[in-house]
Amino acid sequence: MKYSYTWLKELSGTKKTPKQLAELLTMHAFELEDMKTEGKETQLTFDILANRGHDALSHIGMAREICALENRQLNLPASHFLTNRKGLSVKINDTGLCRRYIGVALENIKVAPSPKWMRARLLVCGIKPINNIVDITNYVMLETGQPLHAFDANKTTGNIIVRQAKKGEKIRLLDESEKIMISKNLVIADSEKALALAGVMGGLKSGVMNKTKKIILEAANFDPVSIRKTRTAHNISTESSYRFERDIDSNLAETAAARAIELIRKYGGKNVKAVTTADIYPKKIKPWTIKLDLEYVNSLLGENIPANKIKKILESLDIKVKSSEKYIIAEIPTIRIDLKTQEDLIEEIGRIYGYENISAKVPAVELSAPPVNEKRVFEDKLRDCATSLGFSEMLNYSFYSADDIEKCGLAIDEHLEVANPMNPDQQYLRTVLVPGILKNVETNLKNFDKFSIFEIGRIYSNHGQKLPDEKTFLAGALVDIENKKEIFFELKGKIEALLEKLGIENIEFSEPKVAGTIVHPTRAAVMRVRGRTIGYIGKINPKILGEYRIKNRVAAFELDTQEMQNLASSLREYRPISKFPSVKRDISMFVPEGMAYADIEKEIAKSGGRLVKNIELFDVFEKEGRKSLAIRLEIGSDKKTLTSAEIDGMMKKIVSRLEKDLKVKVRK
Amino acid sequence: MLAKKVEEIKSKSLAETQKSVSERELFDVKVKYLGRKGKLTEILKNLKNLSTDERKKIGPLANRARQEIDKALAARKHELGARADWEKEKIDVTLPGKKQELGHLNPITLVNREVEKIFTSMGFEIANGSEVEQDFYNFDSLNIPKDHPARDMMDTFRVKSKNNDLLLRTHVSAIQVRYMEKHRPPFRVIMPGRVFRNEATDSSHEHTFYQTDGMMVGKDVSAANYYAIIDEFLKKFFGKNIKTRMRPSFFPFTEPSFEIDFECLLCKGKGCSVCKQTGWIEIIPGGMINQNVFTAAGYKRNQYQGCAWDIGISRLAMMKYKINDIRLFHSGDLRFVNQF
């Protein structure tokens, strides 16, 4: 809220400069947002905390803070509201929604500009002066925090009904917008029509005009939730709704009405007369008490504030205090709706005492190493392994569009949908990471010919009990424009290295049966370990590359981090290095069409047994339309040096099994 | 006489050998003294014409001289040869090395790690939470009732569901009550993660960003303890000379609530554009856990005291690396990521 420095000074009697005042309040109450000085006047904008809208959105409220901090009493001239005159007809249909309604009919009004000093103060506080009556209602609101409204009595049937709107009922507001109301909206009406959107904005027709002679002044109190619903439904926010939404004290209506009448009598015409009044206030709010444990005050603040100091602080905030040795019974003024618990009071004590006076104390805790978050540690290890293999880390949004789902051939009904996306790119929660990765590829191809990227992120599925299933996946891609070879194997090599580093062994790469349309139908593999699927790797389907405007080949992968974590093992056991030499023997062979290398490797391992220590493919080529493989075997024993006869025998066995079982043709 | 001549030839040829700087010159020396018509060769050829006595005297002398000269020439040739080889092998060591593929981590990860390291060194556990949450854990349990203006502070992405109670968490504080339900105080825990706000994006606003909340609960955890923890964290993160201050604030899930500022590093508190002329930068919001949060977790009111706070990881990363646009973290641009 914007405050006038001179106004605050007048009410509080402070001697501080605007800058000193701003500093004092920032450290003890509200943060200064902005300060503008023009001549003698300074506009101070403070960010009023959400729980202090009740009292601090007013100059009196702020002056009370200043006085408490400067250790002085705030003295306000008492103005009394005349309740003896009655006769105004006011009916409240739901006293839960309208908790108090004070109406005062005033005659002999002469509408004119308000006095210059008042217009100046309104302007400092960011409110446009209109005429004396409207300005007085705004002035009193800025002073007390109570929104007021004035109707032109002659444009009404002379009575007030507070009711919920009829469905489809229309009203043209002061800002000239026409609103079609829903039945939940609370309105101020007369016998015939709605006069105002209660607590939000007045109606245009019943507004105070130059010719207005008689007014009905309204000082009411409304349910904050109802006001909030109404103003959000119509997407308007006013000084009035802002305050009512934060809930204000019903007793404030009386103070404000009295103050407004006082000012209208002074500035609203010579013979202004209050003719009829009404004050419907069925459930009077009275001060309440909080029992405050003095020991708790110091325990929660971690300070040692003496009891009499605590008492003094509370009293400076207009809280009445009765104290015993251990407790304080605090009687809370009704304006401080925010003070309900001991902790609320402790906050008041702490901030007035000054948090800068509370010194840091290292907590006394048991020395113990914290439990390790295995998931977090594993994900971090993945990041380190990935970067050591040349992958750089991407972070993509958790959303994508219906368009992405379609491009990648995913099932839209497997997706969770955002109910209120700002744009179509945020409409669905991702079930795979690859669309994001492909967007990264497209971005980076503008600047790089060769790169590897990865992301560790959540995917969401609409399966699950109360909460959807969330899994953390590792995905990535590799691009290498200059490389004429199949980049699938470049990526596969990196993934194998990654898995090896994590201690995940025996990975089977098998052709995917169903893997959506993201990967190339014949250049992709599902990765399995002991029957559990951990992810897939493959070239991206050229059709999808086209959809993402990618002109180069891309190899990508996705891995389930939880599956990997379950399989990963940091356990290592040293195997003694063999004392006996091993030899290397090569076999080259023509293989039948469609034969997988993995089958050949398996066959060699099976027939060679433990003496085959390593199998390495070192060449693949085509000759006369036939595929030829060259494999190097490392053969040796841990127990003795093998004779060449033994090695030859073993090679012979391997070759014959390969030829017999797999129908390969070993080249001699 | 002849003996003297041999000595003369020897010393001359040795001197010329040493003076030679190329193989060509050495060859010339060799020809001059040891060639077919070389000076020493002539003496050797002439030996047969000498008297027996003289031959016995000069013969060995001349032969020794020949050997010495040969040896010197060879040595010099080796010397020169060795020198020439190094020159031939010279490389330009200023040429760039072979490019290696080096992966880079996103700065969000780097800052996450740093924050986690500081807190785990202080004995804090790290807790996980889900990104899609229920209203209860994101709002109600944290003392933010429906239709409360506090919900305005956080524009929420709602997720369609049968019970219509799912959303994308707007803060990692949504983990607080879930953690409390599964653990009994005392505990110290931090809760890192991705959060979502349904906001229009610009250089300082993102709908997706990162936070790490923390909480400590026990019998007598105090505001003074809270200040000590945060002060220690900020000193470890920004350097031990940093100045901090604590002032009042409001959050529904803490009471009392605080804002912790640190003195602007750029102007040292004098006031500049970075700190909006205040000399201070607001960094960590937090406070003493509201008893309503404890009761939402099933604890008895006033049985425990605790503090909780929120660290904006994206913002810390921006400050640490002087990143001027929050959207860069999700840009996927390697020109950005490769700098870290």
Chai-1 contact restraints between the chains, C-beta under 6 A:
chainA,res_idxA,chainB,res_idxB,connection_type,confidence,min_distance_angstrom,max_distance_angstrom,comment,restraint_id
A,M27,B,R247,contact,1.0,0.0,6.0,A-B,restraint_1
A,L49,B,F250,contact,1.0,0.0,6.0,A-B,restraint_2
A,A50,B,P149,contact,1.0,0.0,6.0,A-B,restraint_3
A,A50,B,A150,contact,1.0,0.0,6.0,A-B,restraint_4
A,A50,B,F250,contact,1.0,0.0,6.0,A-B,restraint_5
A,N51,B,F250,contact,1.0,0.0,6.0,A-B,restraint_6
A,V225,B,D147,contact,1.0,0.0,6.0,A-B,restraint_7
A,R228,B,D147,contact,1.0,0.0,6.0,A-B,restraint_8
A,E245,B,P149,contact,1.0,0.0,6.0,A-B,restraint_9
A,S299,B,D220,contact,1.0,0.0,6.0,A-B,restraint_10
A,L300,B,S222,contact,1.0,0.0,6.0,A-B,restraint_11
A,L300,B,M288,contact,1.0,0.0,6.0,A-B,restraint_12
A,L300,B,Q305,contact,1.0,0.0,6.0,A-B,restraint_13
A,L301,B,A223,contact,1.0,0.0,6.0,A-B,restraint_14
A,G302,B,S222,contact,1.0,0.0,6.0,A-B,restraint_15
A,G302,B,A223,contact,1.0,0.0,6.0,A-B,restraint_16
A,G302,B,A224,contact,1.0,0.0,6.0,A-B,restraint_17
A,G302,B,N225,contact,1.0,0.0,6.0,A-B,restraint_18
A,E343,B,E255,contact,1.0,0.0,6.0,A-B,restraint_19
A,E347,B,E255,contact,1.0,0.0,6.0,A-B,restraint_20
A,E347,B,P256,contact,1.0,0.0,6.0,A-B,restraint_21
A,G350,B,P256,contact,1.0,0.0,6.0,A-B,restraint_22
A,R351,B,P248,contact,1.0,0.0,6.0,A-B,restraint_23
A,Y355,B,M246,contact,1.0,0.0,6.0,A-B,restraint_24
A,Y355,B,R247,contact,1.0,0.0,6.0,A-B,restraint_25
A,I358,B,A223,contact,1.0,0.0,6.0,A-B,restraint_26
A,I358,B,A224,contact,1.0,0.0,6.0,A-B,restraint_27
A,A360,B,Y227,contact,1.0,0.0,6.0,A-B,restraint_28
A,A360,B,A228,contact,1.0,0.0,6.0,A-B,restraint_29
A,A360,B,D231,contact,1.0,0.0,6.0,A-B,restraint_30
A,K361,B,A224,contact,1.0,0.0,6.0,A-B,restraint_31
A,K361,B,N225,contact,1.0,0.0,6.0,A-B,restraint_32
A,K361,B,A228,contact,1.0,0.0,6.0,A-B,restraint_33
A,V362,B,A228,contact,1.0,0.0,6.0,A-B,restraint_34
A,P363,B,N225,contact,1.0,0.0,6.0,A-B,restraint_35
A,P370,B,T120,contact,1.0,0.0,6.0,A-B,restraint_36
A,P370,B,G123,contact,1.0,0.0,6.0,A-B,restraint_37
A,P370,B,F124,contact,1.0,0.0,6.0,A-B,restraint_38
A,P370,B,E125,contact,1.0,0.0,6.0,A-B,restraint_39
A,P371,B,E125,contact,1.0,0.0,6.0,A-B,restraint_40
A,N373,B,I126,contact,1.0,0.0,6.0,A-B,restraint_41
A,R376,B,I126,contact,1.0,0.0,6.0,A-B,restraint_42
A,A386,B,G103,contact,1.0,0.0,6.0,A-B,restraint_43
A,T387,B,G103,contact,1.0,0.0,6.0,A-B,restraint_44
A,T387,B,L105,contact,1.0,0.0,6.0,A-B,restraint_45
A,G390,B,E101,contact,1.0,0.0,6.0,A-B,restraint_46
A,G390,B,G103,contact,1.0,0.0,6.0,A-B,restraint_47
A,F391,B,G103,contact,1.0,0.0,6.0,A-B,restraint_48
A,S392,B,G103,contact,1.0,0.0,6.0,A-B,restraint_49
A,S392,B,H104,contact,1.0,0.0,6.0,A-B,restraint_50
A,S392,B,L334,contact,1.0,0.0,6.0,A-B,restraint_51
A,S392,B,V337,contact,1.0,0.0,6.0,A-B,restraint_52
A,E393,B,L105,contact,1.0,0.0,6.0,A-B,restraint_53
A,E393,B,N106,contact,1.0,0.0,6.0,A-B,restraint_54
A,M394,B,G332,contact,1.0,0.0,6.0,A-B,restraint_55
A,L395,B,N106,contact,1.0,0.0,6.0,A-B,restraint_56
A,L395,B,F329,contact,1.0,0.0,6.0,A-B,restraint_57
A,L395,B,H330,contact,1.0,0.0,6.0,A-B,restraint_58
A,Y397,B,T208,contact,1.0,0.0,6.0,A-B,restraint_59
A,L416,B,V159,contact,1.0,0.0,6.0,A-B,restraint_60
A,E417,B,K160,contact,1.0,0.0,6.0,A-B,restraint_61
A,V418,B,F157,contact,1.0,0.0,6.0,A-B,restraint_62
A,A419,B,R158,contact,1.0,0.0,6.0,A-B,restraint_63
A,A419,B,K160,contact,1.0,0.0,6.0,A-B,restraint_64
A,N420,B,R158,contact,1.0,0.0,6.0,A-B,restraint_65
A,N440,B,G332,contact,1.0,0.0,6.0,A-B,restraint_66
A,T443,B,G332,contact,1.0,0.0,6.0,A-B,restraint_67
A,T443,B,D333,contact,1.0,0.0,6.0,A-B,restraint_68
A,N444,B,L334,contact,1.0,0.0,6.0,A-B,restraint_69
A,F451,B,L334,contact,1.0,0.0,6.0,A-B,restraint_70
A,R458,B,E131,contact,1.0,0.0,6.0,A-B,restraint_71
A,Y460,B,V132,contact,1.0,0.0,6.0,A-B,restraint_72
A,L467,B,S130,contact,1.0,0.0,6.0,A-B,restraint_73
A,P468,B,V132,contact,1.0,0.0,6.0,A-B,restraint_74
A,E470,B,S130,contact,1.0,0.0,6.0,A-B,restraint_75
